[in-house]
């Protein structure tokens, strides 16, 4: 009785209708009658893309999963994140222990406490000159000195040519060495008496 029925591809709505009709056929004509109807609804009669995925069996849905694709290209580097908030201040450290006292330094040498003046004098004729030295006593050091006119007149051309600490003669001591005398020199036009002074100190 179904020879005149032409096979076609039903839509999704039509497929649902076919299922409903199949149930109706089973209830009306029995299983044998329904099998004849099912032969008309095989896979060739269903239009492609007309069946929803949720209408398929679990096995059928699993078979639709394709093979894992190749790994995608690496994405661009993200922008720099915001600066974090400052951390809280740390607690103060404990005070260090006191250091040990240093050793006492050695005593220095005693400074000079006694100052005296030593002198020497010389008479100079008109248009004369001289170089004279005033000596400190043994144990004394010369710390100053000078020269002065002590008798006679002063000419306009009279002049002191030298006044310096010396080493016991007319030579100055080397740097860092003590002086033990004072030397002076003068050129005069008018005769007179002159005195050389040495300020000497001792401990």
SEGU-622161 format. One record per residue (C-alpha): residue number from 1; residue in three letters; x, y, z. Coordinates in nm, 4 decimals, decimal comma. Example, Ala and Ser with C-alpha at 12.3 -4.5 7.8 and 13.67 -1.06 7.14 Angstrom:
residues 2
SITE  seq  type         u         v         w
SITE    1   ALA    1,2300   -0,4500    0,7800
SITE    2   SER    1,3670   -0,1060    0,7140
end
This chain:
residues 203
SITE  seq  type         u         v         w
SITE    1   UNK    0,0000    0,0000    0,0000
SITE    2   UNK    0,3081    0,2306    0,0304
SITE    3   UNK    0,4343    0,1853   -0,3245
SITE    4   UNK    0,2817    0,5140   -0,4258
SITE    5   UNK    0,4581    0,7088   -0,1458
SITE    6   UNK    0,7571    0,9046   -0,2841
SITE    7   UNK    1,0662    0,9368   -0,0612
SITE    8   UNK    1,1764    1,2913    0,0253
SITE    9   UNK    1,4017    1,4680    0,2770
SITE   10   UNK    1,1914    1,6133    0,5575
SITE   11   UNK    1,2792    1,9258    0,7502
SITE   12   UNK    1,3387    1,9302    1,1268
SITE   13   UNK    0,9693    1,9875    1,1851
SITE   14   UNK    0,8813    1,7155    0,9447
SITE   15   UNK    1,1207    1,4739    1,1149
SITE   16   UNK    0,9476    1,5389    1,4437
SITE   17   UNK    0,6152    1,4830    1,2808
SITE   18   UNK    0,7407    1,1548    1,1352
SITE   19   UNK    0,8387    1,0305    1,4791
SITE   20   UNK    0,4930    1,1158    1,6082
SITE   21   UNK    0,3304    0,9385    1,3169
SITE   22   UNK    0,5510    0,6336    1,3751
SITE   23   UNK    0,4214    0,6090    1,7285
SITE   24   UNK    0,0714    0,6405    1,5946
SITE   25   UNK    0,1310    0,3650    1,3404
SITE   26   UNK    0,2610    0,1310    1,6085
SITE   27   UNK   -0,0416    0,1942    1,8226
SITE   28   UNK   -0,2798    0,1463    1,5324
SITE   29   UNK   -0,1286   -0,1236    1,3118
SITE   30   UNK    0,1301   -0,2937    1,5333
SITE   31   UNK    0,5055   -0,3325    1,5012
SITE   32   UNK    0,4988   -0,4903    1,1595
SITE   33   UNK    0,2999   -0,2065    1,0241
SITE   34   UNK    0,5385    0,0450    1,1805
SITE   35   UNK    0,8489   -0,1295    1,0294
SITE   36   UNK    0,7110   -0,0658    0,6853
SITE   37   UNK    0,6829    0,3017    0,7688
SITE   38   UNK    1,0382    0,3134    0,9158
SITE   39   UNK    1,1859    0,1856    0,5888
SITE   40   UNK    1,0639    0,5090    0,4321
SITE   41   UNK    1,2527    0,7196    0,6999
SITE   42   UNK    1,6116    0,5923    0,6648
SITE   43   UNK    1,9148    0,8237    0,6634
SITE   44   UNK    1,8885    0,8913    0,2915
SITE   45   UNK    1,5508    1,0551    0,3334
SITE   46   UNK    1,6705    1,3056    0,6040
SITE   47   UNK    1,7905    1,6400    0,4711
SITE   48   UNK    2,1402    1,7420    0,5713
SITE   49   UNK    2,1511    1,9898    0,8594
SITE   50   UNK    1,7882    1,9322    0,9537
SITE   51   UNK    1,8511    1,7448    1,2841
SITE   52   UNK    1,9549    1,9334    1,6007
SITE   53   UNK    2,2587    1,8080    1,7995
SITE   54   UNK    2,0494    1,7448    2,1111
SITE   55   UNK    1,8416    1,4992    1,9072
SITE   56   UNK    2,1442    1,2730    1,8501
SITE   57   UNK    2,2633    0,9942    2,0773
SITE   58   UNK    2,5638    1,0415    2,3048
SITE   59   UNK    2,7732    0,8155    2,0846
SITE   60   UNK    2,6784    1,0155    1,7768
SITE   61   UNK    2,7634    1,3467    1,9471
SITE   62   UNK    3,1062    1,2155    2,0575
SITE   63   UNK    3,1834    1,1118    1,7020
SITE   64   UNK    3,1298    1,4714    1,5863
SITE   65   UNK    3,4360    1,5936    1,7824
SITE   66   UNK    3,7251    1,6647    1,5472
SITE   67   UNK    4,0968    1,6084    1,6073
SITE   68   UNK    4,2875    1,8582    1,8223
SITE   69   UNK    4,4123    2,1461    1,6151
SITE   70   UNK    4,7655    2,2884    1,6078
SITE   71   UNK    4,8714    2,5169    1,8858
SITE   72   UNK    4,7931    2,8785    1,8133
SITE   73   UNK    5,0577    3,1476    1,7774
SITE   74   UNK    5,1796    3,3169    2,0928
SITE   75   UNK    4,9799    3,6254    2,1812
SITE   76   UNK    5,1188    3,9764    2,2220
SITE   77   UNK    5,2805    4,0673    2,5507
SITE   78   UNK    5,0355    4,2318    2,7840
SITE   79   UNK    5,0786    4,5879    2,9055
SITE   80   UNK    5,2669    4,6500    3,2280
SITE   81   UNK    5,0534    4,6276    3,5340
SITE   82   UNK    4,9953    4,9129    3,7746
SITE   83   UNK    5,2595    4,9890    4,0342
SITE   84   UNK    5,1918    4,8225    4,3634
SITE   85   UNK    5,1271    5,0249    4,6742
SITE   86   UNK    5,4336    5,0969    4,8918
SITE   87   UNK    5,5027    4,8514    5,1666
SITE   88   UNK    5,4906    4,9477    5,5294
SITE   89   UNK    5,8056    5,0718    5,6991
SITE   90   UNK    6,0102    4,8105    5,8765
SITE   91   UNK    6,0694    4,8287    6,2468
SITE   92   UNK    6,3812    4,9993    6,3790
SITE   93   UNK    6,6754    4,7764    6,4501
SITE   94   UNK    6,8143    4,7347    6,7972
SITE   95   UNK    7,0951    4,9620    6,9129
SITE   96   UNK    7,4428    4,8225    6,8824
SITE   97   UNK    7,6565    4,7601    7,1845
SITE   98   UNK    7,8989    5,0275    7,3013
SITE   99   UNK    8,2541    4,9965    7,1785
SITE  100   UNK    8,5470    4,9472    7,4100
SITE  101   UNK    8,7414    5,2489    7,5289
SITE  102   UNK    9,0561    5,3310    7,3399
SITE  103   UNK    9,3951    5,3151    7,5001
SITE  104   UNK    9,5402    5,6296    7,6535
SITE  105   UNK    9,7861    5,8241    7,4444
SITE  106   UNK   10,1424    5,8780    7,5538
SITE  107   UNK   10,2247    6,1930    7,7448
SITE  108   UNK   10,3600    6,4782    7,5393
SITE  109   UNK   10,6853    6,6564    7,6175
SITE  110   UNK   10,6657    6,9505    7,8496
SITE  111   UNK   10,6391    7,2896    7,6870
SITE  112   UNK   10,8712    7,5772    7,7624
SITE  113   UNK   10,7849    7,7565    8,0816
SITE  114   UNK   11,0858    7,9834    8,1321
SITE  115   UNK   11,1585    8,2650    7,8843
SITE  116   UNK   11,4689    8,4845    7,9044
SITE  117   UNK   11,6400    8,7357    7,6753
SITE  118   UNK   12,0030    8,6886    7,5729
SITE  119   UNK   12,1916    8,9773    7,4089
SITE  120   UNK   12,5139    9,0741    7,2348
SITE  121   UNK   12,6298    9,4278    7,1391
SITE  122   UNK   12,8572    9,5777    6,8745
SITE  123   UNK   12,9910    9,9264    6,7884
SITE  124   UNK   12,9804   10,0248    6,4217
SITE  125   UNK   13,1801   10,3096    6,2599
SITE  126   UNK   13,0462   10,5492    5,9990
SITE  127   UNK   12,9478   10,3768    5,6761
SITE  128   UNK   13,0001   10,0383    5,8426
SITE  129   UNK   12,8110    9,7125    5,8546
SITE  130   UNK   12,7991    9,4069    6,0799
SITE  131   UNK   12,6520    9,0575    6,1321
SITE  132   UNK   12,6143    8,9476    6,4908
SITE  133   UNK   12,4605    8,6510    6,6792
SITE  134   UNK   12,3067    8,6380    7,0288
SITE  135   UNK   12,3309    8,2845    7,1763
SITE  136   UNK   12,0920    8,0985    7,4075
SITE  137   UNK   12,2355    7,9009    7,6977
SITE  138   UNK   12,2644    7,5237    7,6837
SITE  139   UNK   11,9188    7,3583    7,7049
SITE  140   UNK   11,7412    7,6684    7,5777
SITE  141   UNK   11,5723    7,7258    7,2420
SITE  142   UNK   11,5479    8,0571    7,0565
SITE  143   UNK   11,1834    8,1452    6,9925
SITE  144   UNK   11,2272    8,5083    6,8852
SITE  145   UNK   11,4748    8,7951    6,8512
SITE  146   UNK   11,5709    9,1194    6,6806
SITE  147   UNK   11,8234    9,4084    6,6624
SITE  148   UNK   11,8121    9,7634    6,7908
SITE  149   UNK   12,0230   10,0841    6,8005
SITE  150   UNK   12,1366   10,1387    7,1592
SITE  151   UNK   12,3737   10,4379    7,1199
SITE  152   UNK   12,4607   10,7042    6,8611
SITE  153   UNK   12,2597   10,8676    6,5854
SITE  154   UNK   12,0392   10,7224    6,3114
SITE  155   UNK   12,1153   10,8008    5,9485
SITE  156   UNK   11,8522   10,8029    5,6743
SITE  157   UNK   12,0386   10,5281    5,4891
SITE  158   UNK   12,0764   10,2955    5,7926
SITE  159   UNK   11,8960    9,9662    5,7376
SITE  160   UNK   11,8662    9,6148    5,8840
SITE  161   UNK   11,9781    9,3616    5,6265
SITE  162   UNK   11,8943    9,0415    5,8180
SITE  163   UNK   11,7185    8,9188    6,1347
SITE  164   UNK   11,6488    8,5444    6,1738
SITE  165   UNK   11,6743    8,2369    6,4042
SITE  166   UNK   12,0059    8,0582    6,3685
SITE  167   UNK   12,1784    7,7343    6,4655
SITE  168   UNK   12,4579    7,8830    6,6780
SITE  169   UNK   12,6342    8,0635    6,3921
SITE  170   UNK   12,5157    8,2767    6,1027
SITE  171   UNK   12,3235    7,9909    5,9357
SITE  172   UNK   11,9509    7,9265    5,9799
SITE  173   UNK   11,8534    7,5778    6,1062
SITE  174   UNK   11,6989    7,3260    5,8662
SITE  175   UNK   11,3183    7,2991    5,8570
SITE  176   UNK   11,1947    7,1108    6,1622
SITE  177   UNK   11,5159    7,1698    6,3594
SITE  178   UNK   11,5315    7,3888    6,6752
SITE  179   UNK   11,7031    7,7290    6,6799
SITE  180   UNK   11,9564    7,8015    6,9568
SITE  181   UNK   12,0477    8,1613    6,8667
SITE  182   UNK   11,9337    8,4765    6,6828
SITE  183   UNK   12,1387    8,6518    6,4166
SITE  184   UNK   12,1080    9,0023    6,2660
SITE  185   UNK   12,2882    9,2201    6,0093
SITE  186   UNK   12,2828    9,5976    5,9462
SITE  187   UNK   12,4404    9,8651    5,7187
SITE  188   UNK   12,4855   10,2117    5,8688
SITE  189   UNK   12,5989   10,5546    5,7496
SITE  190   UNK   12,6309   10,6987    6,0983
SITE  191   UNK   12,8411   10,5405    6,3717
SITE  192   UNK   12,6524   10,3854    6,6629
SITE  193   UNK   12,6123   10,0969    6,9045
SITE  194   UNK   12,3731    9,8083    6,8202
SITE  195   UNK   12,2383    9,5184    7,0273
SITE  196   UNK   12,1120    9,1807    6,8957
SITE  197   UNK   11,8447    9,0075    7,1099
SITE  198   UNK   11,7515    8,6361    7,1359
SITE  199   UNK   11,4374    8,5320    7,3258
SITE  200   UNK   11,5257    8,1929    7,4753
SITE  201   UNK   11,2962    7,9418    7,6456
SITE  202   UNK   11,3610    7,6308    7,8502
SITE  203   UNK   11,1300    7,3614    8,0021
end
